[in-house]
């Protein structure tokens, strides 16, 4: 056997060894977990999910949470820990974790109690996420995602006034709808690469300041008519479409800024990319 033939044979063997085996499909497992309400007055909730499909909503009955998982039991194990008003849910890797396994087939469907005030922390990676936070009593929100395609909806107003809602986005296609329903004093968005859409529809109950840090990509700001808007851009090489806004000094204002019942101020620090303003309704 020639030297070149031996090298090709070894390379082929290494490639086959790196590919998932046909028997890997037998390791998939589905499990459903839940816990009933027990008079909780407040809750810290941490949700971790590495890759796959994630669906989150509010519960329709008297459960603290209900979670359905489909996962590779050779590489992951479910997490459902509750102690001292701290709830941790999701998947964690095992010592047998193999990075080549297809994780995009994993699924997590989760519903959380509507009646318990909570500090909600979500962390997920390569995920297709559909999250509806409407109906939850949110005191604080921290959402962190990697290379994901995420849709966040706040379909109902939050009856609690929050101090801060934070979104940290990696290389992602990320959209948040009805931010007015969050009922928060401050929103922070830290985005790296991709497309980010911030929809400020919903029911506004107070003024809000928004801080956006954007790397490379496009930022779309969608404002409902009647909301007082101030946009303060601090850009390097980002272009801005300021339709419907009037420039005063270094800021852009909506025509009804002074008489608007509720106002939002958006500070944008963007590098490369575009900033687009769109008016809705």
ZAPA-747243 format. One record per residue (C-alpha): residue in three letters; x negated, y negated, z. Coordinates in pm, 1 decimal. Example, Ala and Ser with C-alpha at 12.3 -4.5 7.8 and 13.67 -1.06 7.14 Angstrom:
2
+------+----------+----------+----------+
! type !       px !       py !       pz !
+------+----------+----------+----------+
!  ALA !  -1230.0 !    450.0 !    780.0 !
!  SER !  -1367.0 !    106.0 !    714.0 !
+------+----------+----------+----------+
END
This chain:
281
+------+----------+----------+----------+
! type !       px !       py !       pz !
+------+----------+----------+----------+
!  UNK !      0.0 !      0.0 !      0.0 !
!  UNK !   -141.1 !   -340.4 !    -96.6 !
!  UNK !   -190.8 !   -616.5 !    157.5 !
!  UNK !     82.5 !   -830.2 !     -2.6 !
!  UNK !    330.6 !   -541.2 !      4.1 !
!  UNK !    257.8 !   -482.4 !    370.7 !
!  UNK !    317.7 !   -849.9 !    449.9 !
!  UNK !    652.7 !   -844.1 !    265.7 !
!  UNK !    757.6 !   -528.6 !    448.3 !
!  UNK !    672.7 !   -676.4 !    787.8 !
!  UNK !    854.9 !   -999.4 !    702.8 !
!  UNK !   1165.6 !   -806.4 !    599.3 !
!  UNK !   1153.5 !   -606.7 !    921.1 !
!  UNK !   1129.4 !   -922.0 !   1132.0 !
!  UNK !   1424.4 !  -1076.2 !    943.9 !
!  UNK !   1641.5 !   -771.6 !   1002.0 !
!  UNK !   1547.5 !   -769.1 !   1369.1 !
!  UNK !   1655.4 !  -1131.6 !   1402.4 !
!  UNK !   1998.5 !  -1076.8 !   1248.1 !
!  UNK !   2298.8 !   -987.6 !   1468.3 !
!  UNK !   2391.5 !   -621.7 !   1468.3 !
!  UNK !   2726.2 !   -498.6 !   1341.2 !
!  UNK !   2803.0 !   -369.9 !   1686.3 !
!  UNK !   2792.1 !   -725.0 !   1826.1 !
!  UNK !   3162.1 !   -770.9 !   1754.3 !
!  UNK !   3240.5 !   -510.5 !   2021.1 !
!  UNK !   3110.2 !   -742.5 !   2293.4 !
!  UNK !   3388.9 !  -1001.3 !   2253.5 !
!  UNK !   3619.9 !  -1025.4 !   2550.9 !
!  UNK !   3933.0 !  -1223.6 !   2633.8 !
!  UNK !   4033.4 !  -1321.9 !   2985.5 !
!  UNK !   4295.5 !  -1550.2 !   3142.8 !
!  UNK !   4250.9 !  -1711.0 !   3484.9 !
!  UNK !   4470.9 !  -1944.0 !   3687.7 !
!  UNK !   4523.7 !  -2089.9 !   4033.7 !
!  UNK !   4838.5 !  -2235.3 !   4186.1 !
!  UNK !   4864.4 !  -2575.3 !   4347.8 !
!  UNK !   4811.6 !  -2573.2 !   4723.9 !
!  UNK !   4868.3 !  -2932.4 !   4831.0 !
!  UNK !   4546.6 !  -3076.0 !   4685.3 !
!  UNK !   4526.5 !  -3452.1 !   4726.3 !
!  UNK !   4218.7 !  -3508.6 !   4512.0 !
!  UNK !   3994.0 !  -3299.5 !   4292.2 !
!  UNK !   3652.8 !  -3311.6 !   4127.7 !
!  UNK !   3666.1 !  -3110.6 !   3804.9 !
!  UNK !   3361.9 !  -3002.1 !   3603.5 !
!  UNK !   3409.5 !  -2829.1 !   3266.3 !
!  UNK !   3116.7 !  -2672.1 !   3075.7 !
!  UNK !   3144.2 !  -2510.3 !   2733.6 !
!  UNK !   2850.9 !  -2460.2 !   2500.3 !
!  UNK !   2991.4 !  -2374.5 !   2159.4 !
!  UNK !   3313.4 !  -2272.1 !   1989.7 !
!  UNK !   3666.3 !  -2412.9 !   2002.7 !
!  UNK !   3788.1 !  -2608.7 !   2303.8 !
!  UNK !   4148.8 !  -2711.2 !   2370.3 !
!  UNK !   4245.4 !  -2909.4 !   2681.4 !
!  UNK !   4581.7 !  -3038.3 !   2798.4 !
!  UNK !   4801.8 !  -3086.7 !   3103.3 !
!  UNK !   4988.7 !  -2803.2 !   3275.8 !
!  UNK !   5366.0 !  -2778.8 !   3250.1 !
!  UNK !   5420.6 !  -2592.2 !   3576.0 !
!  UNK !   5283.5 !  -2588.7 !   3932.3 !
!  UNK !   4935.0 !  -2457.9 !   3858.6 !
!  UNK !   4607.0 !  -2620.5 !   3949.1 !
!  UNK !   4460.7 !  -2482.3 !   3628.3 !
!  UNK !   4515.9 !  -2213.5 !   3369.4 !
!  UNK !   4223.9 !  -2105.2 !   3149.0 !
!  UNK !   4205.9 !  -1860.8 !   2860.2 !
!  UNK !   3862.2 !  -1761.5 !   2731.1 !
!  UNK !   3737.2 !  -1557.1 !   2440.0 !
!  UNK !   3363.2 !  -1506.0 !   2468.0 !
!  UNK !   3064.5 !  -1279.6 !   2402.6 !
!  UNK !   3027.5 !  -1090.6 !   2728.8 !
!  UNK !   2675.4 !   -977.2 !   2635.6 !
!  UNK !   2554.9 !  -1337.1 !   2647.2 !
!  UNK !   2802.4 !  -1531.2 !   2863.0 !
!  UNK !   3017.4 !  -1500.7 !   3168.5 !
!  UNK !   3317.6 !  -1707.8 !   3279.5 !
!  UNK !   3298.5 !  -1966.7 !   3554.6 !
!  UNK !   3599.2 !  -2035.4 !   3777.4 !
!  UNK !   3480.3 !  -2166.3 !   4113.4 !
!  UNK !   3690.2 !  -2363.8 !   4358.5 !
!  UNK !   3555.2 !  -2489.4 !   4688.5 !
!  UNK !   3615.4 !  -2800.4 !   4898.6 !
!  UNK !   3824.0 !  -2974.1 !   4634.4 !
!  UNK !   3560.3 !  -2904.8 !   4368.2 !
!  UNK !   3667.4 !  -2706.4 !   4061.3 !
!  UNK !   3415.2 !  -2576.7 !   3805.1 !
!  UNK !   3536.6 !  -2404.7 !   3490.0 !
!  UNK !   3388.9 !  -2276.5 !   3165.4 !
!  UNK !   3116.6 !  -2043.5 !   3043.8 !
!  UNK !   2757.1 !  -1995.3 !   3153.4 !
!  UNK !   2478.3 !  -1804.1 !   2982.9 !
!  UNK !   2349.7 !  -1479.2 !   3128.2 !
!  UNK !   1996.8 !  -1344.8 !   3139.9 !
!  UNK !   2090.6 !  -1130.3 !   2842.4 !
!  UNK !   2178.5 !  -1436.7 !   2632.6 !
!  UNK !   2063.1 !  -1408.0 !   2272.3 !
!  UNK !   2038.8 !  -1736.4 !   2079.6 !
!  UNK !   2119.7 !  -1579.3 !   1742.5 !
!  UNK !   2467.6 !  -1460.4 !   1831.2 !
!  UNK !   2751.9 !  -1647.6 !   1666.7 !
!  UNK !   2898.4 !  -1868.0 !   1936.6 !
!  UNK !   3133.1 !  -2063.2 !   1711.1 !
!  UNK !   3391.5 !  -1786.3 !   1746.7 !
!  UNK !   3423.8 !  -1850.2 !   2119.0 !
!  UNK !   3740.8 !  -2014.0 !   2246.6 !
!  UNK !   3848.2 !  -2194.7 !   2559.5 !
!  UNK !   4203.7 !  -2312.1 !   2619.2 !
!  UNK !   4254.6 !  -2499.8 !   2945.0 !
!  UNK !   4541.2 !  -2680.6 !   3113.3 !
!  UNK !   4501.3 !  -2889.1 !   3431.0 !
!  UNK !   4749.8 !  -3002.7 !   3694.1 !
!  UNK !   4935.9 !  -3325.3 !   3627.1 !
!  UNK !   4999.5 !  -3415.5 !   3990.6 !
!  UNK !   4646.6 !  -3418.7 !   4136.7 !
!  UNK !   4422.6 !  -3726.6 !   4113.5 !
!  UNK !   4091.6 !  -3611.8 !   3967.2 !
!  UNK !   3741.3 !  -3712.8 !   3870.7 !
!  UNK !   3698.6 !  -3529.3 !   3540.9 !
!  UNK !   3359.6 !  -3438.2 !   3395.8 !
!  UNK !   3339.3 !  -3258.3 !   3061.0 !
!  UNK !   3018.7 !  -3133.3 !   2901.6 !
!  UNK !   3012.9 !  -2939.0 !   2577.3 !
!  UNK !   2779.1 !  -2881.2 !   2286.7 !
!  UNK !   2849.4 !  -2751.5 !   1934.4 !
!  UNK !   3224.5 !  -2756.0 !   1981.3 !
!  UNK !   3539.3 !  -2824.8 !   1782.1 !
!  UNK !   3733.1 !  -3000.2 !   2055.2 !
!  UNK !   4097.6 !  -3106.1 !   2075.7 !
!  UNK !   4154.8 !  -3276.7 !   2408.1 !
!  UNK !   4476.9 !  -3438.4 !   2528.1 !
!  UNK !   4425.6 !  -3617.6 !   2857.9 !
!  UNK !   4779.5 !  -3754.1 !   2865.2 !
!  UNK !   4967.4 !  -3678.6 !   3184.9 !
!  UNK !   4657.0 !  -3629.3 !   3398.0 !
!  UNK !   4593.4 !  -3852.3 !   3700.4 !
!  UNK !   4241.6 !  -3969.8 !   3622.9 !
!  UNK !   4031.8 !  -4160.4 !   3873.8 !
!  UNK !   3713.0 !  -4128.2 !   3669.0 !
!  UNK !   3619.3 !  -3974.4 !   3335.2 !
!  UNK !   3278.1 !  -3864.5 !   3207.7 !
!  UNK !   3263.0 !  -3685.8 !   2873.1 !
!  UNK !   2937.8 !  -3566.8 !   2716.6 !
!  UNK !   2911.7 !  -3382.6 !   2385.8 !
!  UNK !   2639.6 !  -3273.3 !   2147.4 !
!  UNK !   2679.2 !  -3183.0 !   1779.6 !
!  UNK !   3056.1 !  -3162.3 !   1783.5 !
!  UNK !   3374.0 !  -3250.0 !   1601.2 !
!  UNK !   3591.1 !  -3392.7 !   1876.2 !
!  UNK !   3937.6 !  -3542.6 !   1892.8 !
!  UNK !   4044.2 !  -3699.1 !   2222.3 !
!  UNK !   4403.2 !  -3813.1 !   2266.4 !
!  UNK !   4553.5 !  -3994.9 !   2564.0 !
!  UNK !   4915.2 !  -3928.2 !   2474.5 !
!  UNK !   5064.3 !  -4060.3 !   2800.6 !
!  UNK !   4966.8 !  -4352.4 !   3025.3 !
!  UNK !   4743.5 !  -4279.5 !   3322.3 !
!  UNK !   4930.2 !  -4408.6 !   3627.6 !
!  UNK !   4607.1 !  -4461.2 !   3822.6 !
!  UNK !   4375.0 !  -4755.2 !   3759.1 !
!  UNK !   4028.3 !  -4620.7 !   3680.8 !
!  UNK !   3701.9 !  -4806.1 !   3730.6 !
!  UNK !   3517.7 !  -4643.3 !   3440.5 !
!  UNK !   3557.8 !  -4397.8 !   3153.2 !
!  UNK !   3232.7 !  -4285.4 !   2992.6 !
!  UNK !   3172.6 !  -4110.4 !   2659.0 !
!  UNK !   2828.1 !  -3983.7 !   2562.9 !
!  UNK !   2819.2 !  -3856.9 !   2205.6 !
!  UNK !   2531.9 !  -3688.0 !   2020.9 !
!  UNK !   2535.3 !  -3602.7 !   1650.0 !
!  UNK !   2910.3 !  -3595.0 !   1619.3 !
!  UNK !   3232.9 !  -3683.4 !   1446.7 !
!  UNK !   3412.8 !  -3832.5 !   1745.0 !
!  UNK !   3753.3 !  -3997.9 !   1776.1 !
!  UNK !   3946.9 !  -4127.4 !   2077.3 !
!  UNK !   4309.6 !  -4232.5 !   2035.4 !
!  UNK !   4527.5 !  -4452.6 !   2258.6 !
!  UNK !   4250.2 !  -4583.8 !   2482.0 !
!  UNK !   4498.8 !  -4829.5 !   2631.2 !
!  UNK !   4667.5 !  -4537.2 !   2809.7 !
!  UNK !   4349.9 !  -4466.3 !   3009.3 !
!  UNK !   4428.1 !  -4767.1 !   3232.0 !
!  UNK !   4061.7 !  -4833.8 !   3305.6 !
!  UNK !   3859.2 !  -5143.2 !   3387.8 !
!  UNK !   3558.6 !  -5036.6 !   3183.7 !
!  UNK !   3475.1 !  -4802.2 !   2896.0 !
!  UNK !   3120.3 !  -4706.7 !   2800.5 !
!  UNK !   3029.2 !  -4530.1 !   2476.8 !
!  UNK !   2675.4 !  -4405.4 !   2407.1 !
!  UNK !   2660.7 !  -4259.3 !   2056.5 !
!  UNK !   2360.4 !  -4124.9 !   1871.1 !
!  UNK !   2432.3 !  -4012.4 !   1516.5 !
!  UNK !   2755.5 !  -3973.4 !   1321.9 !
!  UNK !   3100.1 !  -4132.6 !   1303.2 !
!  UNK !   3283.5 !  -4278.2 !   1601.1 !
!  UNK !   3643.6 !  -4403.5 !   1592.9 !
!  UNK !   3783.5 !  -4592.8 !   1892.3 !
!  UNK !   4159.9 !  -4643.7 !   1877.8 !
!  UNK !   4283.8 !  -4901.1 !   2130.4 !
!  UNK !   4651.8 !  -4819.2 !   2100.4 !
!  UNK !   4866.0 !  -4718.5 !   2395.7 !
!  UNK !   5018.7 !  -4897.2 !   2692.7 !
!  UNK !   4794.9 !  -5169.8 !   2830.1 !
!  UNK !   4827.3 !  -5258.3 !   3199.8 !
!  UNK !   4519.3 !  -5475.2 !   3248.9 !
!  UNK !   4209.1 !  -5616.2 !   3085.4 !
!  UNK !   3920.6 !  -5389.8 !   2985.8 !
!  UNK !   3556.2 !  -5435.2 !   2892.0 !
!  UNK !   3397.2 !  -5191.4 !   2649.2 !
!  UNK !   3024.9 !  -5132.7 !   2598.8 !
!  UNK !   2916.8 !  -4942.5 !   2286.6 !
!  UNK !   2560.6 !  -4836.0 !   2210.8 !
!  UNK !   2530.4 !  -4688.7 !   1862.6 !
!  UNK !   2232.9 !  -4538.3 !   1686.6 !
!  UNK !   2273.2 !  -4433.0 !   1323.2 !
!  UNK !   2625.8 !  -4401.7 !   1186.2 !
!  UNK !   2959.3 !  -4577.5 !   1151.8 !
!  UNK !   3177.6 !  -4729.8 !   1420.5 !
!  UNK !   3546.9 !  -4794.9 !   1356.4 !
!  UNK !   3739.6 !  -5015.8 !   1598.7 !
!  UNK !   4119.4 !  -4986.4 !   1565.9 !
!  UNK !   4318.3 !  -5255.7 !   1750.1 !
!  UNK !   4696.5 !  -5289.6 !   1788.6 !
!  UNK !   4845.0 !  -5625.8 !   1703.0 !
!  UNK !   4920.2 !  -5831.1 !   2012.5 !
!  UNK !   4612.2 !  -5717.6 !   2203.3 !
!  UNK !   4363.6 !  -5997.5 !   2266.3 !
!  UNK !   4030.3 !  -5890.8 !   2118.6 !
!  UNK !   3677.2 !  -6018.2 !   2158.2 !
!  UNK !   3391.9 !  -5841.0 !   1978.9 !
!  UNK !   3035.7 !  -5929.0 !   2076.7 !
!  UNK !   2792.4 !  -5768.1 !   1830.6 !
!  UNK !   2424.2 !  -5725.5 !   1902.8 !
!  UNK !   2305.0 !  -5548.3 !   1593.3 !
!  UNK !   1972.8 !  -5472.1 !   1428.9 !
!  UNK !   2053.4 !  -5350.4 !   1079.4 !
!  UNK !   2425.9 !  -5276.4 !   1112.6 !
!  UNK !   2683.9 !  -5447.3 !    891.9 !
!  UNK !   3012.7 !  -5568.7 !   1039.5 !
!  UNK !   3354.7 !  -5604.2 !    877.5 !
!  UNK !   3534.4 !  -5853.8 !   1103.3 !
!  UNK !   3874.3 !  -5866.2 !    933.3 !
!  UNK !   4131.8 !  -6056.3 !   1137.9 !
!  UNK !   3872.1 !  -6204.0 !   1374.5 !
!  UNK !   3740.0 !  -6560.2 !   1399.4 !
!  UNK !   3376.3 !  -6623.8 !   1483.9 !
!  UNK !   3296.6 !  -6859.4 !   1768.5 !
!  UNK !   2931.8 !  -6879.5 !   1854.9 !
!  UNK !   2797.3 !  -6523.9 !   1866.1 !
!  UNK !   3137.5 !  -6360.9 !   1930.0 !
!  UNK !   3444.3 !  -6274.0 !   1722.0 !
!  UNK !   3797.3 !  -6336.7 !   1856.9 !
!  UNK !   4148.6 !  -6242.4 !   1755.9 !
!  UNK !   4375.0 !  -6535.7 !   1670.2 !
!  UNK !   4588.5 !  -6474.7 !   1982.4 !
!  UNK !   4301.2 !  -6433.9 !   2229.0 !
!  UNK !   4404.5 !  -6720.0 !   2459.3 !
!  UNK !   4773.7 !  -6631.8 !   2489.1 !
!  UNK !   4749.0 !  -6250.8 !   2481.9 !
!  UNK !   4892.6 !  -6071.8 !   2785.7 !
!  UNK !   4613.1 !  -5812.8 !   2784.5 !
!  UNK !   4259.8 !  -5846.6 !   2652.8 !
!  UNK !   3973.4 !  -5620.5 !   2559.9 !
!  UNK !   3612.3 !  -5729.4 !   2517.0 !
!  UNK !   3389.3 !  -5498.7 !   2311.9 !
!  UNK !   3011.5 !  -5538.3 !   2331.1 !
!  UNK !   2843.9 !  -5349.1 !   2046.6 !
!  UNK !   2472.2 !  -5274.6 !   2033.9 !
!  UNK !   2418.1 !  -5096.0 !   1702.2 !
!  UNK !   2108.7 !  -5015.4 !   1500.7 !
!  UNK !   2166.2 !  -4871.6 !   1152.4 !
!  UNK !   2512.5 !  -4827.5 !   1009.4 !
!  UNK !   2842.2 !  -5012.3 !    987.6 !
!  UNK !   3105.7 !  -5162.5 !   1217.8 !
!  UNK !   3461.0 !  -5181.1 !   1083.2 !
!  UNK !   3761.7 !  -5351.3 !   1243.3 !
!  UNK !   4108.0 !  -5222.6 !   1152.3 !
!  UNK !   4443.3 !  -5355.7 !   1276.9 !
!  UNK !   4720.9 !  -5105.7 !   1343.8 !
!  UNK !   5099.7 !  -5150.2 !   1384.4 !
+------+----------+----------+----------+
END
